């Protein structure tokens, strides 16, 4: 008898993203406001007797299996539980890759949760968060079970927040490939001749409505990348002209996110956009975690 569990791995957007000081390690600290949207990958995990982790991917090229974050996450969990069984992963990709939407991180987070489910939840949530922090800065949020959170450092320090009301939104993914190390290097270069930035005061009231979040929203990568990649700037300007409540780039790009007052305004805005700008996805932000896992025993 084998056990199969499956679930959804939602994409994230960054409503606020400040790149802080570069550390001695070469990495940068960040301050960010994470929010989930309903565009999601699907991941299935099946418990098998054969040791190790295998992966089948549908819908996208995710590179070498050994480097896949979901595989690394499953390996971490198996190591922690004594490698009593093996795991077959099947990943259906719907989140655009290398777009700043956290698809790989979401897959890794779900892999941790699913394999822990196969192991009868022997690893407590606080330890799962420690594993998540070893995998990437977005993974702890994706494991946390929240749909809105303020995070600092490398994403490992978080304050889960009451969710914002579900908002109709658009994601535009221009055909621009941006490597994360390059994005940080461009931010560092752009700051060489700029003065110290002012403080930003964050409180629950300032993060409690779309209007107040829109007044704080920003992304430090935009200034550096828009000059370097004109198609990215052009797509952002076109999206901003559709009249959203909020319009920002997410992560280090290239995806752009815009939230609207209603589904009708979102749908009208989509009609205003030239398809040549890139992939366009109509989404909703989430007010809660994804649905419970599907669980099936197989003879």
Order of alpha helices (4+ residues) and beta strands (2+ residues): beta-beta-beta-alpha-beta-alpha-alpha-alpha-beta-beta-beta-alpha-alpha-beta-alpha-alpha-beta-beta-alpha-beta-beta
